[in-house]
Amino acid sequence: MDSQPDGNPPETASEPEVTIVTMVFETAEPERLLPVLSKYVVVSRGQPGCRNIDLTASATVTGRFVVIEKWASAAAQQAHFDSPDMVEMATACTGLLKAPPRIDLLFGISAHDLA
């Protein structure tokens, strides 16, 4: 699939826009971080435009958690990142992380829901 000069995939009327976000958190205190991320995931699943949010734990790195979010549009994803739920989660992570979370924004080239 070709991309536009700005790196965005071309938009077509037949394909819905899907935005995926990954957030990687690393901690020495997983027993304290896990409840924070779990609450964030459960609460955020009800946000407008949320197609799914999963919380995963690394099988290879102890204390590494990855949140994978799928949004119906970039606008829905951005609105969520500006939401009180996101601010609450970020604030609750203070002092629990080894470093700032690594956040990546992805285009859902072949992402779809199996239902």
Secondary structure in CASP SS format (residue, H / E / C, confidence):
PFRMAT SS
TARGET T0000
AUTHOR 0000-0000-0000
METHOD secondary structure of the structure
MODEL  1
M C 1.00
D C 1.00
S C 1.00
Q C 1.00
P C 1.00
D C 1.00
G C 1.00
N C 1.00
P C 1.00
P C 1.00
E C 1.00
T C 1.00
A C 1.00
S C 1.00
E C 1.00
P C 1.00
E C 1.00
V C 1.00
T E 1.00
I E 1.00
V E 1.00
T E 1.00
M E 1.00
V E 1.00
F E 1.00
E E 1.00
T C 1.00
A C 1.00
E C 1.00
P H 1.00
E H 1.00
R H 1.00
L H 1.00
L H 1.00
P H 1.00
V H 1.00
L H 1.00
S H 1.00
K H 1.00
Y H 1.00
V H 1.00
V H 1.00
V H 1.00
S H 1.00
R C 1.00
G C 1.00
Q C 1.00
P C 1.00
G C 1.00
C E 1.00
R E 1.00
N E 1.00
I E 1.00
D E 1.00
L E 1.00
T E 1.00
A E 1.00
S C 1.00
A C 1.00
T C 1.00
V C 1.00
T C 1.00
G C 1.00
R E 1.00
F E 1.00
V E 1.00
V E 1.00
I E 1.00
E E 1.00
K E 1.00
W E 1.00
A C 1.00
S C 1.00
A H 1.00
A H 1.00
A H 1.00
Q H 1.00
Q H 1.00
A H 1.00
H H 1.00
F H 1.00
D C 1.00
S C 1.00
P H 1.00
D H 1.00
M H 1.00
V H 1.00
E H 1.00
M H 1.00
A H 1.00
T H 1.00
A H 1.00
C C 1.00
T C 1.00
G C 1.00
L C 1.00
L C 1.00
K C 1.00
A C 1.00
P C 1.00
P C 1.00
R E 1.00
I E 1.00
D E 1.00
L E 1.00
L E 1.00
F E 1.00
G C 1.00
I C 1.00
S C 1.00
A C 1.00
H C 1.00
D C 1.00
L C 1.00
A C 1.00
END
